[in-house]
């Protein structure tokens, strides 16, 4: 595994995983605790998204994520919402597939668009807590992400996420909860 820091967002790491392949198939080690000083991942989730689905933008005040796509391809968008970060409001986009993963720190909004049918594996540092599920509109003009599709398939939640300027200060990363 090789970890490369994001060129755009402080604290984001892109992990290049090793794929071991022979005539039987392949093996990819997708997680090893020693890769991280902190955090400790406590829960793993798996989602399937049909081509054209957009999930996000979501963020947490108390949870980090490690994403891996075992099947398919997704277009990932990350936005730094931490007001004390040197990269506050910076965003980056990239394709995630194959033997790569991304580590997303607390306060960085994340979303993805399935460019193919895709499986997404999420390792998280806290057990699910609905009170720490926050969102920002995927098409917020102040963030200005250039998504691959202007008319994605969205959940009700993601259709109704507010623009960043509408998010109450108390729900922004780094605020008292």
Order of alpha helices (4+ residues) and beta strands (2+ residues): beta-beta-beta-beta-beta-beta-beta-beta-beta-beta-beta-beta-beta-alpha
